[in-house]
Amino acid sequence: MSSRNFRLGLIQLLVGHNKSENVKRALNLIKTAKTNGCQVVALPECFNSPYGTKYFSEYAENVPNGSTCQNLSKAAKENNIYLIGGSIPEIDGGKLYNTCTAWGPSGELLAQHRKVHLFDIDIPGKITFKESETLSAGSNFTFFDTPFCTVGLGICYDLRFETMARIYQKKGCQLLIYPGAFNMTTGPLHWELLLRARATDNQLFMAGVSPARVENADYVAWGHSTVVDPWGKVLAKAEFDEEIVYADIDLTALEEVRKSIPISVQSRDDIYEVKMLTK
Ligand SMILES: O=C(O)CCC(=O)C(=O)O
């Protein structure tokens, strides 16, 4: 495989209440993904803890020195892969964040993304969730280089904010990875739609990585971890059980679509502007 091609693996992990068990399951599945040829592997949002504001402080750890991060670093090194560590509740200076880390094949920390847009919604009779009750928001865009392409990171609700993805595209990202746990109300309507929309409007690869569904959990995840190509086509998709989603990424598809439908050079930068105010 040339560096224009690589295999991406999304681990739709079954997450329970036992933190070390969650991490152990993740490590085993990372190894399986590597055995099956993945050079880049990603975990879901909140992979070491159940998803819910009441759990975040109990499960929170230091990033990057806590044991979950240290295990991710070791796994990236042992398997010689790029590893996107889903997200975990992070504690820093008395504040909690929903944080994604990315690790390189020497076990080095490449990036740390704190969820920028907190998930505060109220759909009467369906779902009310308020991450801001316990979490603080990050204020940074997060992207890093691999030998294959530049990768941008967002977490779940971040996916709804198209400006963030647009900025990643302007910064040269060719793949955006969003660990995310949509739910049974918004998942069926919006999860694939948003992934395909972000892929189509920015002409890049999109990956959304969900936990597997646990029917009796406080928060029931939609699942359906998905990879979309720059044409907006779904390349690979899970249902709701634990599984690894594999996608062979060929970056020439990205050049093809950008050449065929050249929206980025046709954008009317003389009459509107999307710009990053922070790094
Ligand atoms: O935007 C949604 O519908 C779900 C978002 C979410 O679950 C999250 O941000 O964790």
The ligand as an SDF file (V2000), in Angstrom:
LIG
                    3D

 10  9  0  0  0  0  0  0  0  0999 V2000
  -26.0220   16.1400   18.4980 O   0  0  0  0  0  0  0  0  0  0  0  0
  -26.5740   15.1200   18.8790 C   0  0  0  0  0  0  0  0  0  0  0  0
  -27.6970   14.8030   18.4960 O   0  0  0  0  0  0  0  0  0  0  0  0
  -25.9080   14.2000   19.8380 C   0  0  0  0  0  0  0  0  0  0  0  0
  -24.7060   14.8220   20.4510 C   0  0  0  0  0  0  0  0  0  0  0  0
  -24.1340   14.0210   21.5510 C   0  0  0  0  0  0  0  0  0  0  0  0
  -24.6270   12.9990   21.9290 O   0  0  0  0  0  0  0  0  0  0  0  0
  -22.8950   14.4640   22.1620 C   0  0  0  0  0  0  0  0  0  0  0  0
  -22.4310   15.5640   21.8580 O   0  0  0  0  0  0  0  0  0  0  0  0
  -22.3370   13.7110   22.9600 O   0  0  0  0  0  0  0  0  0  0  0  0
  1  2  2  0
  2  3  1  0
  2  4  1  0
  4  5  1  0
  5  6  1  0
  6  7  2  0
  6  8  1  0
  8  9  2  0
  8 10  1  0
M  END
$$$$
